[in-house]
């Protein structure tokens, strides 16, 4: 780096040297994996450990390692491969060692950080893992530009059971097919060669490839290609030819030379001279080997067959990467109904059904090491030959050379019709700062069309950022895309291990009608809700300070429109999910906001949205614990606890209505002048989904109270619960009997609000100004009814006691640590789980506490063992003593 003179002295110029690209040429990796639940897995930079953290958290946790690594950690390197299965249930990592190599599989439990070792096995030197891929029954949700949601076929062979298969390509040019439970009792591995036609079954396995004439072939780079609903698996490899393991036997050296140099050399010297010519062929081979792998009949992996394909000749270039890409298949309705005998036409129809599959080979040429390095990428397409269904035809589609920037990586894009290419600038300038190291752009990510590799102008580009301390040295060593393909996690070979998050390109706005539902983030949000996938990456993008104004609201409105059009009359299913998403977004904005009135508003908004999720949860609890015409008495204390929390919530809700009603009566204010902290709570009366949940829960609480009134005093446990509930509602400022009839009238007013207005309310987390007439009508209905007892609503016994005895009312009345699911006080007798979306805590019994709880209540609690009431996932917190 150098600084300019004079006024430009503050400018620092940097340059990317060829020596900084050695990680790309040597294929060195610091692997990353980003799971569907938004957990990022990475390799420890010095120890044989797999680290993990949730995207929203800075707290890491370690995965347990196999016993061999635990007993001798210094003999093993950090993992060089980490792969997470698409269904988020299995994780694979590969560790190379001084004595042997180890592959390990972990299986996930109910919680994000509950991973246990499923199996591990050792591998000899020369048989290490080069590449891996998962074959599962997972089907991805996508939303088309027209707003139609559909599920793609599974990638790869169709499996006859719901159990994933792990494919491993080894240095010995073999493929290992790992069968996982529950299809087999324990992990079973089938191995077969990729360089000759072989078949392996559970009872037979072909021998390992030995040393061939001239040396030993070692696979150094490989890629595994899967196409949609296709029984064939394609594998591409690049190999090194290395000297034999025992060179002394193949290269005898006789150090004795004859005194008379005119005499012919001895036979031993003649052999040595001939053998020395082998040095010229050792090194990276000048071709890319291809092989087709098929599983047993019907996809059952009881046997695995391989059939090598003609190789790709590519002399004189050092390969940097091999990557397969598969385009999205056409929907079934778009297929041509007319049969044809034209082979090319049949091949195209097959490609349309399964998606075209491409191989991208990336090369880096440092020329003479004095000029800037050049990168090159070639796209090859594979077409199945209709005359022989097990054979493929290979076509070289296009080659593109880049001289002004270095191609660092190629990754799939969400559209499936192009790829994202990451380029590193050869040089640049940044402004020196006296402050701590700041971020500067060192490259960009652009979209390239397939297969012609032209720049796709429909997509924006996004920058690759680095901090000034590492400019010119920050080369990607590991990549992982987020679950919804909006962010990229990148590790680097910098002196201090660095993992950075970059935004991926987004498509430019599409003009025309329904632009909101056609935008990328709206479609990604809708697809994630349908797939029950984590939305942490999208939320992070929406609440970012760099996001344009209106992006958050338009994305939510567009996503809800898509979900409504694809709900088939079952809108309540996705509305519950949307409430959880809105809660996560509002809470994220609250946590990022500085202390101000805006922060207080955001806190009120996200807590109101979270309360709507809680009321929906309460409604299911009362329904599930219903026993005929009454309620399960064994769960009476739990139901009373929920009813008392609901009573407190009703009082807060009605108190907001009274405050707003007074403003309407006294000042004739507009909605914009209504106390903003109360606005978000009005959504419970305006939106039909939370209003229905509110009305149903009020009916349940009334019925529970009436049932307890008629209980016989002989049932002591229930009688105590009865007295507590009766006293609580007797002191309440809300009459639930009157409220039940008022809510019927409120529903009539709510029915006049259009669906688009309701979407805008949820997207803005508060009522929109156009709903002022409905708000005024609802508030007047509630305040003029017999529902409200103002004295009891605004004056509490605790306040009077505090005024007399000067007790610390703030400490007495503040919300204690509550269980987010049961609404009870946390007893700290078991494991505390924390929600990554809302931060709520849930106490899981240790098996001894609460054994007397009813089966109905236990079954209801079990529904929340996997996720929080807001839809977030659980992680372990500190277990209280």
PEPE-V17560 format. One line per field, one symbol per residue. ss: DSSP state (H for helix, E for strand, L for the rest). burial: I if it has 16 or more other C-alpha atoms within 10 Angstrom, else O. A space follows every 50 residues. Layout:
# PEPE-V17560
ss->???
burial->???
This chain:
# PEPE-V17560
ss->LEELLHHHHHEEEEELLHHHHHHHHLLLLLLEEELLLLEEEEELLLLLLE EEEELLLLLLEELLLLHHHHHLHHHELLLLEEEELLLLLEEEEEELELLL EEEEEEEELLLLLLEEEEEEEEELLLLLEEEEEEELLLLLEEELLLLLEE ELLLELLLLLLLLLEEEEEELLLEEEEEELLLLLLLLEEEEEELLLLEEE ELLLLLLLLLLELLEEEEEEEEEEEELELLLEEEEEEEEEEELLLLHHHH LLLLLLLLLLLLLLLLHHHHHHHHHHHHHHLLEEEEEEEEEEEEELHHHL LLEEEEEEEEEEELLLLLEEEEEEEELLLLLHHHLLLLLLLLHHHHHHHH HHHHLLEEEEEEEEELLLLLLLLEEEEEEEEEEELLLLLLLEEEEEEEEE EELLEEEEEEEELLLLLEEEEEEEELEEEEELLLLLLLEEEEEEEEEEEL LLLLELLLELLEEEEEEHHHLLLLLEEEEEELLLLLEEEEEELLLLLEEE EEELLLELLLLLLLHHHHLHHHHHHHHHHHHLLLLHHHHHHHLLLLLLLL HHHHHHHHHHHHHHHLLLLLHHHHHHHHHHHHHHHHHHHHHHLLLLHHHH HHHHHHHHHHHHHHHHHHHHHHHHLEELLEELHHHHHHHHHHHHHHHHHH HHHHHHHHHHHHHHHHHLLLHHHLLHHHHHHHHHHHLHHHHHHHHHHHHH HHHHHHHHHLLLLLLHHHHHHHHHHHHHHHLLLELHHHHHHHHHHHHHHH LLLLHHHHHHHHHHLLLLHHHHHHHHHHHHHHHLLLLELHHHHHLLHHHH HHHHHLLLHHHHHLLLLELLLLLLELLLLLEEEEELLLLLEEEELLLLLL LLLLHHHHHHHHLLLLELLLLLEEEELLLLL
burial->OOIOOOOOOOIIIIIIIIOOIOIIIOOOIIIIIIIIIIIIIIIIIOOIII IIIIIOOOOOOOIOIIOOIOOOIOIIIIIIIIIIIIIIIIIIIIIIIOOI IIIIIIOIOOIIIOIIIIIIOIIOOIIIIIIIIIIIIIIIIIIOOOIOII OIIIIIIIIOOOOIIIIIIIIIIIIIIIIIOOIOOOIOIIIIIIIOOIII IOOOIOOOOOOOOIIIIIIIIIIIIIIIIIIIIIIIIIIIIIIIOOOOOI IOOOOOOOOOOOOOOOOOIOOOOOOOOOOOOIOIIIIIIIIIIIIIOOIO IOIIIIIIIOOIOOOOIIIIIIIIIIIIIOOOOOOOOOOOOOOOOIIIII IIIIIIIIIIIIIIIIOOOOOIIIIIIIIIIIIIIIOOOOIIOIOOIIIO IOOOIIIIIIIIIIOIIIIIIIIIIIIIIIOOOOOOOOOIIIIIIIIIOI IOIOIIOOIOIIIIIIOIOIIIIIIIIIIIIIIIIIIIIIIIIIOOOOIO IIIIIIIOOOOOOOOIIIIIIIIIIIIIIIOIIIIIIIIIIIIOOOOOOO IIIIIIIIIIIIIIOIIOOOOOOIIIIIIIIIIIIIIIIIOOIOOOOOIO IIIIIIIIIIIIIIIIIIIOIIOOIIOOOOIIIIIIIIIIIIIIIIIOOI IIIIIIIIOIIOIIOOOOOOIOOIOIIIIIIIIIIIIIIIIIIIIIIIII IIOIIOOIOOOOOOOOOIIOIIOIIIOOIOOIIIIIOOIIOIIOOIIOII OOIOOOIIIIIIIIIIIIOOOOOIIIOIIIIIIOOOIIOOOOIOOOOOIO OOOOOOOOOOOOOOOOOIIIIIIIOIOOOIIIIIIIIIOIIIIIOOOOOO OOOIOIIOOIOOOIIIIIIIIIIIIIOOOOO
